[in-house]
Amino acid sequence: MATRQVYWNIEGEHWLYLFFIIALIFFGYGVYKRVSLWKLGQPENRWKNLWQGIKDIIVYGFGHKRILKDSYPGIMHLCIFWGFVFLAFATAMITLQADFGLQIFHGWLYLFIKLTANLFGLAAILGILIAAYRRYIQRPDRLDNKTDDAITLALIFIILLTGFLIEGARIAAAPDPWAGWGFIGQWLSIPLKASLNQAQLLSLHRFLWWFHLLLAMSFIAYFPYSKLFHVLLGPLNMVFRNRGPMGIPELIDFEDESLETFGKSRLREFSWKTLFNTDACLRCGRCQDNCPAYLSGKHLNPKKIIQDMRVLMEETGTAVKAAQKDALANQTAEAETAATEETVELPVRSLIGEVIPEEDLWSCTTCRACEQQCPVFVEHVDKTIDMRRHLVLMESRFPAEAQLAFRNMENNGNPWGIGWTSRVDFLKGLGVKTFEEDPTAEYLYWPGCSGAFDARNQKVSAALVKLLQTAGVHFAILGNEEKCCGDSARKLGNEYLFYTLASENIEVMKGYGVKKIITQCPHCFNILKNEYPQFNGNFEVVHHSTFLLELIKSGKLKLNNISGKSITYHDSCYLGRYNQIYAQPRELLKIVGLEIKEMAHTGEKSFCCGAGGGRMWLEEHEGKRINVMRTNEAIAAKTDYVGTACPFCLTMIVDGIASHEAGEALKALDISEILEGCI
């Protein structure tokens, strides 16, 4: 029967247990140190969806679903990961037989273990070599090489190599009838047997065995102090990730009189999960590679923010320990307890300003491309919004342009500052009734501030209204009672202004018994659908791209075809990444016969137009203009039209086309305008 003696040629193998215990002590202490740092953060319950988290580990961890979207490094990582999985399995099986007397390491299982260990071990070695070549020869911008990276790669490579050399020395010294199943060891045995005598082979085998063992124990001991820790932290972060709609900021209860501060300005004001994120980060740079602010030459780098917060976490942990030590020396229990509180000032760098420059906070478009591409689900944007809240609500420090937008929303209920009594004028001119005039309307049509006030987007409103009227949809508007949904205010950190606008809108809609809402702006759609429920504003909200498709499929809206024209479609961040609406707009365009040509960045990797996160109202003072970069991609697609489904995106792309003086060659249209031309 196929098998072999496990501790062949080895004496004193009982020392293995001592080495293992020492390695576990180092491992345990390393884990304890990291956990103590995470505990500097505030409590937060992230154990709500354990079963779904386990499924995510299978899909995103073992299956590499996100990692493989970037194929070159994805396949490299897959080889290393699965190589170690199978080698760990083989080691476990050997240990169970040798040390616990379970007689299972024989027959077909023995041959299976030999074959898979060789196949996947070879894959792991190739993965390590590719990783080293990529990191130290190709040197892509997104990778920052540290000593730990070199140690990790070298340690894994030598462990793998010595494992195969041990097998080669054993086969050379004692021919194995099953050697072909361990083909790498068999290959290595040929030159070893040709160059060494029996005594030398036995000595080499013993030396390699003990050297390999010490390396393996070093691997375990080094694990929590190194990048290797992500093997555990990455899957845990998948378990702990947010599972509700993407990007709902933490609720601030302004009626809670005990609150003394709003937003977050110090590390210990964030939750333990935020601090855990800084350790779970792989430093792979995918967030950096997909951040429109970084790619347009701005200082903001989402990876650097997470890593800088990690360094500050370690500085804070050291400062807290020093404060506790001083308090203990002075025998003041109260001082020792106080040293762990987040309200105590510590001699560490300021989070906002010294660690994260303020301009970086305002450069973020909240597009969440960073989060969409992160293989371990690190959450970047919420931290930015929390720090913006502190700057706005506690220190009144924000870009000068934001002041005008805030004042306009406060005084006139829209960022443009146009008199609130004129909101209804344009739509009334199209024959649209208000809910006051038609309280039995089935749908509330929410044109948003852009659709009501902006001249370019009023054309979108007119097109959508005509489509709805043609399909016989019974709808009405709030008219002058509608105010800005508050998206820009909230994303810019003015939570109190958002709270005021949202509360007033919800009260009005509930007063009319509104249950269903049609929007044309993804920002309005997202905030009404996903964020108003925080204030008990629960409505059935649908974006016009989805609603129009339903009307066509139900036969209520019949359209003619456009022949011989092509279009490239720009995915809005708040429609796509935030709400996973990618297919419906494209299906609409195909229905009317348009040929769709995709831009370089599309779908989940779509490039932001630059207007999200309230940046519609801010100027770009650094680097290239994001909207121009996106427009360049649209022009490169060489189509007749560029389609949008967002008023902000439409505005930014129209401006981008104008900057190229390409208006005659490329027209930017909302999908409703395209469909309206097909009636």
C-alpha positions in Angstrom: 0.0 0.0 0.0 1.2 3.5 -0.9 2.7 5.2 2.2 6.0 6.2 3.8 7.5 6.7 7.2 7.0 10.3 8.2 10.1 11.0 10.4 12.4 9.0 8.2 16.1 9.8 9.0 15.0 12.2 11.8 16.0 12.0 15.5 14.7 14.2 18.3 11.6 15.1 16.5 10.0 15.7 19.9 11.8 19.1 19.8 9.2 20.1 17.2 6.7 20.7 20.0 8.9 23.1 21.9 9.6 25.1 18.7 5.9 25.1 18.0 5.0 26.3 21.4 7.6 29.1 21.2 6.2 30.1 17.8 2.6 30.1 19.1 3.7 32.4 22.0 5.1 34.9 19.6 2.0 34.5 17.4 -0.3 35.0 20.3 1.5 38.1 21.6 1.5 39.6 18.1 -2.3 39.1 17.8 -2.8 40.5 21.3 -0.9 43.7 20.4 -3.0 44.3 17.3 -6.3 43.6 19.1 -5.3 46.1 21.8 -4.8 48.7 19.1 -8.2 48.0 17.5 -9.8 48.4 21.0 -8.7 52.0 21.0 -11.7 52.6 18.7 -15.4 52.9 19.7 -17.7 49.8 20.0 -19.6 48.8 16.9 -21.6 45.7 16.2 -20.3 44.0 13.1 -21.5 40.5 13.9 -25.0 40.8 12.5 -24.5 38.8 9.3 -22.2 35.9 10.3 -23.6 33.4 7.8 -23.4 35.8 4.9 -19.9 36.6 6.0 -18.9 32.9 5.8 -20.3 32.8 2.2 -18.3 35.8 1.4 -15.1 34.1 2.6 -15.9 31.3 0.2 -16.7 33.5 -2.8 -14.2 36.4 -2.3 -11.6 34.7 -0.2 -11.2 31.1 -1.5 -12.8 32.0 -4.9 -10.9 35.3 -5.3 -13.9 36.9 -7.0 -12.7 40.4 -6.7 -8.9 39.7 -6.8 -9.3 38.0 -10.2 -10.9 41.1 -11.7 -7.3 42.4 -12.1 -6.1 39.2 -13.9 -2.3 39.5 -13.8 -1.8 40.0 -10.0 -5.0 38.0 -9.4 -3.7 34.8 -10.9 -0.4 35.4 -9.2 -2.1 35.6 -5.8 -4.4 32.7 -6.6 -1.3 30.5 -7.2 0.3 31.5 -3.9 -2.9 31.2 -1.9 -4.0 27.8 -3.2 -0.4 26.5 -3.0 -0.4 27.2 0.7 -3.9 25.8 1.2 -2.9 22.4 -0.2 0.5 22.4 1.5 -1.2 23.2 4.8 -3.6 20.3 4.2 -0.7 18.0 3.4 1.1 19.0 6.6 -2.0 18.6 8.7 -2.5 15.0 7.3 1.1 14.1 8.0 0.9 15.5 11.5 -2.3 13.6 12.3 -0.6 10.3 11.4 2.9 11.0 12.8 1.9 12.7 16.1 -1.6 11.5 16.8 -1.5 8.0 15.5 -4.3 8.4 13.0 -3.5 5.8 10.3 -4.9 7.8 7.3 -1.7 8.8 5.5 -1.6 5.8 3.1 -3.2 4.5 -0.1 -5.1 6.8 -2.4 -5.0 9.7 0.1 -1.2 9.5 0.3 -0.9 9.6 -3.4 -3.5 12.4 -3.7 -1.5 14.5 -1.1 1.8 13.9 -2.9 0.4 14.9 -6.2 -1.5 18.0 -5.1 1.3 19.2 -2.8 3.7 19.1 -5.8 1.2 20.7 -8.3 0.1 23.5 -6.0 3.5 23.9 -4.4 4.9 24.5 -7.9 2.1 27.0 -8.6 3.0 28.8 -5.3 6.7 29.0 -6.3 5.7 30.4 -9.7 3.4 32.9 -8.0 6.2 34.0 -5.7 8.6 34.5 -8.6 6.0 36.5 -10.5 5.3 38.6 -7.4 9.0 39.3 -7.0 9.4 40.2 -10.7 6.4 42.5 -10.6 7.4 44.2 -7.3 11.1 44.7 -7.9 11.5 44.7 -11.7 8.3 46.1 -13.1 7.7 48.2 -10.0 4.1 49.5 -10.8 3.3 52.9 -9.2 0.6 51.4 -6.9 3.1 49.1 -5.0 5.2 50.7 -2.3 8.0 48.3 -1.4 8.9 47.8 2.2 11.3 45.5 4.0 8.4 43.4 5.2 7.5 42.6 1.6 10.9 41.3 0.8 11.1 39.2 4.0 7.7 37.8 3.4 8.4 36.7 -0.2 11.8 35.3 0.7 10.5 33.4 3.6 7.7 31.8 1.7 10.0 31.0 -1.3 12.6 29.3 0.9 10.0 27.3 2.8 8.6 26.0 -0.5 12.0 25.3 -2.0 13.4 23.5 1.0 10.3 21.4 1.2 10.9 20.1 -2.3 14.6 19.7 -1.6 13.9 17.6 1.4 11.7 15.3 -0.7 14.4 15.1 -3.4 17.1 14.2 -0.8 14.8 11.5 0.7 14.1 9.9 -2.7 17.8 10.1 -3.7 18.8 8.4 -0.4 16.0 5.8 -0.3 14.3 5.1 -3.6 10.5 5.4 -3.4 8.2 3.3 -5.6 5.7 6.1 -5.5 8.2 8.8 -6.3 6.5 9.7 -9.6 3.5 11.1 -7.7 5.9 13.6 -6.1 7.4 14.6 -9.4 9.3 17.7 -8.3 11.1 15.7 -5.6 11.9 13.0 -8.1 13.4 15.6 -10.6 15.5 17.1 -7.8 16.7 13.7 -6.6 18.5 13.0 -9.9 21.3 15.7 -9.6 21.5 15.1 -5.8 22.0 11.4 -6.3 24.6 12.0 -9.0 26.7 14.4 -6.9 26.4 13.1 -3.3 27.1 9.8 -1.6 24.7 8.0 0.7 26.1 9.6 3.9 26.0 13.0 2.4 22.5 12.6 1.3 21.4 11.5 4.7 23.2 14.5 6.3 21.7 16.9 3.8 18.2 15.5 4.4 18.5 16.0 8.2 19.9 19.5 7.8 17.2 20.6 5.3 14.5 19.0 7.5 15.5 20.9 10.6 16.1 24.1 8.6 12.7 23.8 7.0 11.1 23.3 10.4 12.8 26.4 11.9 11.7 28.4 8.9 8.1 27.1 9.3 8.1 28.0 13.0 9.5 31.4 12.1 6.7 31.9 9.6 4.1 31.2 12.4 5.9 33.5 14.8 6.4 36.3 12.2 2.8 36.1 10.9 0.9 38.7 13.0 3.8 41.2 12.8 3.9 41.2 9.0 1.9 41.5 5.8 1.1 37.8 6.2 -1.5 38.7 8.8 -3.8 39.7 5.9 -4.4 36.0 5.3 -6.6 36.1 8.5 -7.6 39.7 8.6 -8.8 39.9 5.0 -11.4 37.1 5.4 -12.5 38.6 8.8 -13.0 42.0 7.1 -15.2 40.3 4.6 -17.3 39.0 7.5 -17.4 42.4 9.1 -18.2 44.4 6.0 -21.2 46.6 5.6 -24.1 44.8 4.0 -26.8 47.4 3.6 -27.0 49.8 0.7 -23.5 51.2 0.0 -22.4 54.5 1.6 -25.0 55.3 4.2 -23.3 57.7 6.6 -23.6 57.2 10.3 -26.7 59.0 11.7 -26.2 62.0 14.0 -29.0 62.6 16.4 -29.2 66.3 16.7 -32.0 66.0 19.3 -29.5 64.2 21.6 -28.5 67.0 24.0 -25.6 65.0 25.4 -23.7 65.2 22.1 -20.8 67.7 22.4 -19.1 67.1 19.2 -20.1 66.2 15.6 -18.1 64.3 13.1 -14.7 62.8 13.9 -11.3 64.6 14.2 -9.3 62.1 16.3 -8.5 58.5 15.7 -10.1 57.1 18.8 -13.4 58.7 17.8 -13.7 56.1 15.0 -15.0 52.6 15.6 -12.8 49.5 16.2 -13.8 48.4 12.7 -12.2 51.5 11.2 -9.0 50.7 13.0 -9.2 47.1 12.0 -9.5 48.2 8.4 -6.1 49.8 8.6 -4.5 46.4 9.4 -6.7 44.5 6.9 -5.4 46.7 4.1 -3.1 44.7 1.8 -1.4 47.8 0.3 -2.2 46.3 -3.1 -2.9 49.8 -4.5 -6.1 48.9 -6.4 -7.9 51.8 -4.6 -5.2 54.1 -5.8 -5.3 52.8 -9.3 -9.1 53.5 -9.5 -9.3 56.8 -7.6 -10.2 59.6 -10.1 -8.7 62.2 -7.7 -5.3 60.4 -7.6 -5.3 59.6 -11.3 -6.0 63.3 -12.1 -2.9 64.3 -10.3 -4.3 65.4 -7.0 -2.5 64.6 -3.7 -5.3 62.4 -2.4 -4.4 58.7 -2.3 -6.9 56.4 -0.6 -4.3 53.8 0.1 -2.0 56.3 1.8 -4.9 57.6 4.0 -5.5 54.1 5.3 -1.9 53.3 5.9 -1.2 56.7 7.5 -4.1 56.0 9.9 -2.5 52.7 10.7 0.7 54.5 11.7 -1.2 56.9 13.8 -3.0 54.0 15.5 0.4 52.6 16.5 1.5 56.0 17.7 -1.7 56.4 19.7 -1.3 52.9 21.2 2.2 53.7 22.3 1.0 57.1 23.8 -1.8 55.4 25.7 0.5 52.8 27.2 2.9 55.5 28.3 0.1 57.5 29.9 -1.1 54.4 31.7 2.4 53.6 32.9 2.8 57.1 34.3 -0.5 56.9 36.0 0.4 53.6 37.5 3.7 54.9 38.7 1.8 57.8 40.4 -0.7 55.3 41.8 -3.7 57.1 40.5 -6.3 54.7 39.3 -8.5 57.4 37.9 -5.7 58.7 35.7 -4.9 55.2 34.5 -8.6 54.8 33.4 -8.7 58.2 31.9 -5.7 57.5 29.8 -7.8 55.0 27.8 -10.6 57.5 27.1 -10.8 59.1 23.7 -11.4 62.5 25.3 -7.8 62.6 26.7 -5.3 64.6 24.7 -2.3 62.5 23.8 1.1 63.7 22.4 0.4 62.3 18.9 0.0 64.0 15.5 -3.4 65.5 14.6 -5.4 63.3 12.4 -6.7 66.2 10.3 -3.9 68.3 9.0 -0.8 66.5 10.1 -1.7 63.0 9.1 -4.4 63.6 6.5 -4.1 67.0 4.7 -7.4 68.9 4.6 -7.2 69.3 0.8 -7.3 65.5 0.5 -10.6 65.3 2.3 -12.2 67.8 -0.1 -10.7 66.2 -3.2 -12.7 63.0 -2.7 -15.7 62.6 -5.1 -17.2 59.9 -3.0 -17.4 57.7 -6.1 -16.4 54.6 -4.1 -14.3 53.2 -6.9 -11.7 52.5 -4.1 -14.1 50.4 -2.2 -15.5 48.6 -5.2 -12.1 47.4 -6.2 -10.7 46.6 -2.7 -10.3 42.8 -2.5 -10.8 42.8 1.3 -13.6 45.4 1.5 -11.8 48.2 3.2 -14.2 51.1 3.7 -12.6 54.4 2.7 -15.2 57.1 2.0 -17.2 57.1 5.3 -14.0 58.2 7.1 -13.7 61.1 4.8 -17.3 62.2 5.3 -16.9 61.9 9.1 -13.9 64.2 9.0 -15.6 66.6 6.7 -18.5 66.8 9.2 -16.1 67.8 11.9 -14.5 70.5 9.8 -18.0 71.9 8.8 -20.0 71.5 12.0 -17.3 72.1 14.6 -14.7 74.4 13.0 -16.6 76.0 10.1 -13.6 75.2 7.8 -14.5 74.2 4.3 -13.9 75.5 0.7 -15.2 78.9 0.1 -17.4 77.7 -2.8 -19.2 75.3 -0.4 -20.3 78.3 1.6 -22.4 79.6 -1.3 -24.0 76.2 -1.9 -24.9 75.9 1.8 -26.4 79.3 1.9 -28.4 78.8 -1.2 -29.8 75.5 0.1 -30.6 77.1 3.4 -32.3 80.2 1.9 -33.9 78.8 -1.3 -33.9 75.1 -1.0 -31.6 74.6 -4.0 -27.8 74.9 -4.5 -28.2 77.5 -7.3 -29.9 80.0 -5.1 -32.8 80.6 -7.5 -35.9 81.7 -5.7 -37.8 78.8 -4.3 -41.1 80.1 -5.5 -40.0 79.5 -9.1 -39.3 75.8 -8.7 -42.7 74.8 -10.1 -42.7 77.2 -13.1 -41.0 75.0 -15.7 -42.9 71.8 -15.0 -46.2 73.6 -14.7 -45.5 74.9 -18.2 -45.4 71.2 -19.3 -48.8 70.6 -17.9 -47.7 68.7 -14.8 -49.9 69.0 -11.8 -48.8 69.2 -8.2 -50.0 66.8 -5.5 -52.0 69.6 -4.0 -53.9 69.8 -7.3 -54.0 66.0 -7.9 -53.7 64.2 -4.5 -54.7 60.8 -6.1 -51.6 60.6 -8.3 -49.9 57.2 -8.1 -46.4 58.5 -8.5 -44.5 61.5 -7.2 -42.1 62.7 -10.0 -39.0 64.2 -8.3 -37.2 66.3 -10.9 -34.6 67.4 -8.3 -32.9 70.8 -8.3 -31.2 70.2 -11.6 -34.4 69.2 -13.4 -36.2 72.2 -12.0 -33.7 75.0 -12.3 -30.7 74.1 -14.6 -31.5 75.1 -18.2 -29.7 72.0 -19.7 -31.3 69.5 -17.4 -34.8 71.1 -17.9 -34.6 69.5 -21.3 -34.2 66.2 -19.6 -37.2 66.9 -17.4 -39.3 67.8 -20.5 -38.3 64.6 -22.3 -39.1 62.4 -19.3 -42.4 64.1 -18.7 -43.4 63.6 -22.3 -42.4 59.9 -22.0 -44.5 59.5 -18.8 -47.4 61.2 -20.3 -47.2 59.1 -23.5 -47.2 55.9 -21.4 -50.2 57.1 -19.4 -48.4 57.3 -16.0 -50.5 59.0 -13.3 -47.9 61.3 -11.6 -47.6 64.7 -9.9 -45.0 66.8 -8.4 -44.5 68.6 -5.1 -43.8 71.9 -6.9 -42.6 74.6 -4.6 -42.9 72.4 -1.6 -40.0 70.2 -2.9 -36.6 71.2 -1.5 -33.1 69.9 -2.3 -32.8 66.3 -1.3 -29.7 67.2 0.7 -27.2 64.9 -1.0 -24.5 67.5 -1.6 -25.0 69.0 1.9 -24.5 65.6 3.5 -21.5 64.5 1.4 -19.8 67.9 2.0 -20.2 67.3 5.8 -23.0 69.7 6.5 -25.1 67.1 8.3 -27.4 69.5 10.1 -28.4 71.2 6.8 -29.1 67.7 5.3 -31.1 66.8 8.4 -33.2 70.0 8.0 -33.9 69.5 4.3 -34.6 65.7 4.6 -37.0 66.2 7.6 -39.0 68.9 5.7 -39.2 66.8 2.5 -40.3 63.7 4.4 -43.0 65.6 6.3 -44.4 67.1 3.1 -44.4 63.7 1.3 -46.0 61.9 4.2 -48.6 64.7 4.4 -49.6 63.9 0.8 -49.5 60.1 1.4 -46.7 59.6 -1.2 -45.7 56.0 -1.6 -43.9 55.8 -5.0 -41.3 58.2 -6.4 -39.7 58.5 -9.8 -36.4 60.3 -10.0 -34.0 61.3 -12.9 -31.1 62.1 -10.7 -29.1 59.2 -9.2 -28.1 61.4 -6.2 -31.7 62.1 -5.4 -32.5 58.4 -6.1 -29.9 57.1 -3.8 -30.6 59.4 -0.9 -34.4 59.1 -1.1 -34.2 55.3 -1.4 -31.3 54.5 0.9 -30.8 57.4 3.3 -34.2 58.9 4.0 -35.2 55.7 5.8 -32.8 56.8 8.6 -35.4 59.5 9.3 -38.4 57.2 8.8 -38.9 58.3 5.3 -39.7 55.0 3.7 -40.8 55.2 0.1 -40.7 53.0 -3.1 -38.1 54.9 -5.2 -37.3 54.1 -8.8 -34.8 55.7 -11.2 -36.1 56.7 -14.6 -33.8 54.3 -16.4 -35.4 51.4 -14.6 -38.9 52.8 -14.8 -38.8 53.5 -18.5 -37.5 50.0 -19.2 -40.5 48.6 -17.3 -42.9 50.7 -19.3 -41.4 49.5 -22.6 -41.5 45.8 -21.5 -45.1 46.1 -20.3 -46.1 47.6 -23.7 -47.2 51.0 -22.2 -44.5 52.8 -24.1 -43.8 52.1 -27.7 -40.8 53.5 -29.4 -39.3 53.7 -32.9 -35.8 52.6 -33.7 -32.7 54.7 -34.4 -30.7 53.3 -37.3 -27.0 53.6 -38.0 -26.1 55.5 -34.9 -23.7 54.6 -32.1 -23.4 55.6 -28.5 -21.1 55.2 -25.5 -22.7 55.1 -22.1 -21.3 56.8 -19.0 -22.1 54.9 -15.7 -23.0 57.3 -13.0 -21.3 56.4 -9.7 -24.4 56.8 -7.6 -26.5 54.8 -10.1 -23.9 52.1 -10.7 -21.6 51.5 -7.8 -24.0 52.7 -5.2 -27.1 50.9 -6.5 -25.9 48.3 -9.0 -27.9 49.7 -12.0 -25.6 49.0 -15.0 -27.7 46.8 -17.4 -31.0 48.7 -17.5 -29.7 51.9 -19.2 -27.8 49.9 -21.8 -30.9 47.7 -22.4 -32.9 50.8 -23.1 -30.3 52.0 -25.7 -30.3 48.6 -27.4 -34.0 48.5 -27.6 -34.1 51.7 -29.8 -31.4 50.2 -32.0 -28.3 52.1 -30.9 -24.9 50.4 -31.2 -23.2 50.6 -27.8 -19.4 51.1 -27.7 -17.9 51.0 -24.2 -15.3 53.5 -22.9 -12.0 52.4 -21.4 -13.5 52.5 -17.9 -17.0 51.1 -17.8 -19.4 49.3 -15.4 -17.9 48.8 -12.0 -14.7 50.5 -13.2 -16.4 53.5 -14.6 -14.5 56.7 -14.2 -16.2 59.4 -12.1 -17.4 62.6 -13.8 -15.9 64.6 -10.9 -19.2 66.0 -9.5 -20.0 63.6 -6.7 -19.5 64.2 -3.0 -20.6 67.8 -3.4 -17.8 68.6 -5.8 -20.4 69.8 -8.3 -20.2 73.1 -6.4 -16.4 73.2 -5.9 -13.6 74.2 -8.2 -10.6 71.9 -9.0 -7.5 73.7 -8.0 -5.1 70.8 -8.4 -4.1 68.4 -11.2 -6.2 67.8 -14.3 -10.0 68.2 -14.5 -11.7 64.9 -13.8 -14.6 65.7 -16.2 -12.2 66.4 -19.0 -10.4 63.1 -18.5 -13.7 61.3 -18.6 -14.7 63.2 -21.7 -11.5 62.2 -23.4 -12.5 58.5 -23.0 -15.9 59.3 -24.5 -14.3 61.0 -27.5 -11.9 58.1 -27.9 -14.9 55.7 -28.3 -15.7 57.5 -31.6 -19.5 57.4 -31.3 -22.3 59.8 -32.3 -23.6 60.2 -28.8 -22.5 59.9 -25.2 -25.4 58.8 -23.0 -25.9 59.6 -19.4 -28.5 59.0 -16.7 -27.5 61.7 -14.2 -27.8 65.5 -14.4 -24.4 66.1 -12.7 -22.7 63.7 -15.2 -24.5 65.3 -18.1 -23.3 68.8 -17.0 -19.8 67.7 -16.5 -19.5 65.9 -19.8 -21.2 68.7 -21.7 -18.5 71.0 -20.2 -15.8 68.6 -21.2 -17.0 68.4 -24.8 -17.1 72.2 -24.9 -13.5 72.4 -23.7 -12.5 70.2 -26.6 -14.8 72.1 -29.0 -16.1 68.7 -30.1 -19.8 69.6 -29.8 -20.4 69.0 -33.5 -18.9 65.5 -33.5 -20.3 64.3 -30.2 -23.5 65.0 -28.5 -24.1 64.3 -24.8 -27.7 63.3 -24.0 -29.6 61.8 -21.2 -31.3 58.5 -22.0 -34.7 60.1 -21.6 -33.8 62.6 -24.3 -32.8 59.8 -26.6 -36.0 57.8 -26.0 -38.1 60.9 -26.4 -36.8 61.3 -29.9 -38.1 57.8 -30.7 -41.7 58.4 -29.8 
